[in-house]
Amino acid sequence: MARSSATRLLSSLRRSESNRFRPLAVLVLDGAALGSGWRAMSTAARAKEEKEPWWKEAMDRVRNIGISAHIDSGKTTLTERVLFYTGRIHEIHEVRGRDGVGAKMDSMDLEREKGITIQSAATYCTWNGYQINIIDTPGHVDFTIEVERALRVLDGAILVLCSVGGVQSQSITVDRQMRRYEVPRLAFINKLDRMGADPWKVLNQARSKLRHHSAAVQVPIGLEEEFQGLVDLVEMKAYYFHGANGEKITTADIPQNLEALVTEKRRELIEVVSEVDDQLAEAFLNDEPISPVDLRMAIRRATVTRKFVPVYMGSAFKNKGVQLLLDGVLNYLPCPTEVENYALDQNKSEEKILLPGTPSGPLVALAFKLEEGRFGQLTYLRIYDGVIRKGDFIINVNTGKKIKVPRLVRMHSDEMEDIQEAHAGQIVAVFGVDCASGDTFTDGSVRYTMTSMSVPEPVMSLAVSPVSKDSGGQFSKALNRFQKEDPTFHVGLDVESGQTIISGMGELHLDIYVERIRREYKVDAKVGKPRVNFRETITQRAEFDYLHKKQSGGQGQYGRVCGFIEPLPMGSPTKFEFENLIIGQAIPSNFIPAIEKGFREASNSGSLIGHPVENVRIVLTDGVSHAVDSSELAFKLAAIYAFRKCYSAAKPVILEPVMKVELKVPTEFQGTVTGDINRRKGIIVGNDQDGDDTVVVAQVPLNNMFGYSTALRSMTQGKGEFTMEYMEHSPVSQDVQMQLINAHGANKATE
């Protein structure tokens, strides 16, 4: 090894937070000092050094996990207990705490008031010498992007299921997201102390609804009020939890009344794992005794390869089973080097590159979440490769900008701890780095980008405006910040109405942002229904012949235009066409652009409801000019009036935006949902079966889709989901046209 590289490695080891690196540091120092002695080292020792590099043990002791579930399954309560048992917090507070403190991971006032998680929060803790990085994610469907971006960067996850509610709609959505990002997971059946708790029913639901290849690794001792502890089916021991917060664990023999059930459930566990693990299957088929170590290794292999989901049980609220779940995270979920992460090489036309995920490679880090903190923009980074240090220069591959890392921190909810460096597999945050969510950073030696996460399209919009004109600056600042932080939150301006339109994943999503504008920026905002972008068009040809003549002393105005307007053919690439077919110089050529400008201006506002006119072709065939009184203004006005005069003769119609709506609902609700689509004047164009769900594709007018997310939730008990995208503008029915014209007339009269 070269002396300089050995010295560099030693200094980085010294700076490292982990004491585990230090014995190795001596070895490197000796190698650097001895020089030739290093080269003379025995082949066996060198082979071992190459086989197990210095960072191997440190990487094996890192777990990056997320906690996800349906609303109210106990995710935040579980995270609170994990932090308590690992010594990160010293007292437990509840989600809707009467003491006014609230859970550590719900750091926003709104989260504490509503008792829901709105933003995913990151923290880390140590358990049995392992570092666990945890992200607690929201359960509400409106904040699905928070779950998406957490799962995008995690190596494993805990899917929390309620022992009473079972597999609910958001459990299905979250599980689908875990599959999308190929995240190995454990299931934790929570709330075994609740009335009506039935973990075996929930396990069967997970197998049927989520298609999990799963089995219990624990059996509860008692249920509901009599829930006392758990039997571990791998170790074949009973565990009880004592003390004020369940921190004292005692081990005992399996209760006699449970022996038959435990034997049956252990055999079931071995059978299910044997189906996906050849080594265990061989031992099982040969009737060999299966030791706890063999079973544990088989479960780990099957879980890491996503062929099996171990099911844990407990009650986070009653402090039972959380420590055993933490042991399960260490035993069965992968470390960063066991997960395959791919980057796209920008120098080789986005060729897929498998990242080794080691600290010795070039730096590759993904900015997966942005937050506006007290000290400026806080950027959360997942480091996939290499080491990042405070003061280093890093390059944003997406923009090409070179940035210095001014401050590097580890997050504990909304608190932060300064660190000097972090290596592959860790989740950290940096200050003062201007970037967008999804940007990739490297040290400049490679041009890799990480694949982006799936960002759903917004499904609902609202018009917002500040009540006070003076607060416009703060209002804009708030919208810009939220748009940068949340890829599902869009801000646009309706050119026709001048309204600011915010779009998001649902009513709660947008309500939360309006409330945050009030609280964080002290701006009162009015909220209204946005105006739908209707259009107008013509259906037949109409002639025009218009003379604009005005004499008012001095130079007058004179211009005559003749020709026709007609609809453009279906599927035409342009919305407006103008053609000059005048032969000769009836109108001097220098006035033709003014005539085209006049027709374009007139088509910006149709006479039916004042919306733009599309798919129209205007042909100029003749005209008359005056040697003195003709001007560009005269011909422009002649064109505007000519258009308005012949427009009604061309049989105009109103076009409305039609959306392609794709619904995924459990089959039991199919009739109700399709009936509602018909009521909204939708046309169903496709109907497929996907497991227990029905996928319906329909074309529905946007004007009839307001409030649909809420309606769909109530129709399907929260289990339905839909996506909506613009398809085309198509003519409205005659009765709707009359309603719109009358409403437009009434509005004009009031103005």
C-alpha positions, 0 to 999 in steps of 0.5 A: 500500500502506498504510504500516502494512501495509508496515511489518508485512510488512517486519518479518515479512520481517526475521524470516524465516529465508530470505535470499531475502526480503531484496532484496524487503524493500528494495522494501517499505521504499522503498514505505512511505517514499515513500508517494505514490511507491509509488502512482506506480510504473509499471503494469508493475512493479505488475502484476509485483508482483501476479503474483509476490508476495514469498513466491513464490520461497520457496514454490517452493523448499520440498518436503514429502516422505515416504519409505514402503515395505515392511519392510526396503526401505531407507527409514531407510538412504535417509533417513540418506544424504539427511541425510549428503549434505545436510550435516545429519549428518556421519557415517553409521550403519547401522540395525542398527549394530555401533557401537551408534549406530544410524540418526539417524531411529530415535531410540527404543531399541526401534527400534534393537534391533529394526532397525525404524521404529516412529514416523515421524520428521520432519527437514529439510535443504537441497539446491541451495538448496531446503528439503526437509522429510522424514518417514521412516515405518514399513514394518510393517503394525501401524504403518500409522497413522504412514504415514497421518498422514504422507501426510495432510500431505505434498505428495509421496512416495518409494516405495522398492522392493527390487530383489530383493523387488520389489513386496511386500504393504506396498508395495501398502498404502502405494501405496493410502494414497498414492492415498487422499491423492492424493500424487504420487510417485517410485519408487526401486528400491533395493539394486541391489548385492544378489545377484539385483537386477533393476530391470526386473522390479520396474518391470514389477511396479509397472506390473502390481500397483500399476497405475503409469503409470511408466517408468525415468528412469535405467539402471544401469551394471552390477548386483549386485557390478558396480553402478558408476553410473547413466545419466540418460535425461533428460540422457543422461549417465553418473554415477559415485560415488566417495569413502568415502561416494559423495560425489564424483560424476563425469560421463562419456559413456555406456558404449558397451555400454549405448548401444543399451539407453539409446536404447531406454529413453529412447524408452520414457520419452518414449512413456510420458510422451507418453501423458499429456502433450499438449505432449510428445505433439505433439513426439513425433508430429511427430518433433521433437528433444526436449531435456532441458529439454522432457522434464524439464518434461513429466515434472514436469507429468505427475508433479504431476498424478499421471498418471506415476511416474518410476522412479529406481534406486540403492543407498542402502547402497552410497551410489550414486544418492541425490544424483540422487534428491534432484535428482529430488525438486526437479525432479519433486515439487510445491511446496506451492502446486502441491498442492490442499488443501481445508478445511471451513468450519464457518461454512457447514455444512462447505462445501469451501474450496480453500486457496491455500497461501500465507503471505499468507492467514489461518493454517490448520494441522493437528496431525497427530501428538502426542508426549510429549517431555522438555518436555511434549507436542510437537505436529507441525503442517503449516501450510497457510496463513498464518504462525505466530509464537512468542508468537502466539495461535492458536485450536483450531477443534475445541475453541474454545480460545485458546492462546498458542504458547510455543515453536516448533521444527523437528525433526531426528529427536529433536533440535529447533531453536528458530525464531521463525516458520514459514509455509505449506508448512512442518512444525514442532512446538509445545510446551505446546499441549494438543490431539488428533491431527487438530485444526485451528488458525487465527488466529481470522479463519476457522473452517476444519477440515482433513478428518481422516485415515482411522483403521483400526479396531483388530483385536486386543485384549489384557487387561493389568494391572500386576504391582504394585498400587503402580504403578497410577498410572504404568500409567494415565499410560502408557495415557493418553499412548499413547492420545492419541499413537496413534489406533489404540491404544484402551484400555477396561475390561471391566465384567464381568471388571474387566480393562483391555483394550488394542486395536490393529492387531496383535500386534506393535503391542500388544507394542511398547506393553507393552514401552514401558510397561515401559521408559518407565514402569518398570511390569511388566505382565501380559498375558492373553487378554481375555474375550469378551463373551458374552450370554444370552437366553431362547427361550420364555415361562415363568411365575413365582409366587414368595413371599418370606417371612422371619420373624426377630423384629421386622419380617419380609419378605413379598412375592409376585410372579406373572407371566411372562417371554418373549423380545422380538421380533427387532430390538427396540430395547430389551434389557430391558422390564418391564410392570406389568399388575396391576389393583387394589392387590394390590401397592401401587404404591410397591413396583413400582419395587423389583420392576423393580429386582430383575428388572433386577439378576437379568438382569445375570447369567444362570445359564448362564455368568454373563453379562448376559441380553438381549432379555427382557420381564418382565410382572407380572400379580399379587401379594400384600403384607402390611400390616406385613412388606412392604417394598421390599427384600422385593419386590426379593428376591422379583423376583430369586428369581422370575427365577432360578427360572423362567429355566431353564424359558424355555430359555436360550441363550448369544449370542456376538459375531459380527464382519463380516470383510472380507478382501482377499487376492491371488487365488492365496491365495483357497482357503486363506483361505476354507478357514480361515474355514470352519474358524473357523465363519465364514459367507462372504456375499460374494466379489468380484474387485478387480484381482488381489485377491479381496475376501471378506466373512464373518461369524465369531464373535469368539471364533474370531478371536484371532491371526487377523492373524498367521494371515492373514499367514502364509497370504498371505505378508504380502499379505492384509489384513482389517478386522473390525467388530461385527455382532450377538450370535447364538446359539452351537451346542449343543456350544459352549454345553456347553463354555462352561457346563462351563468356567464351572462349573469356574472357579466350583469353583476360586474 
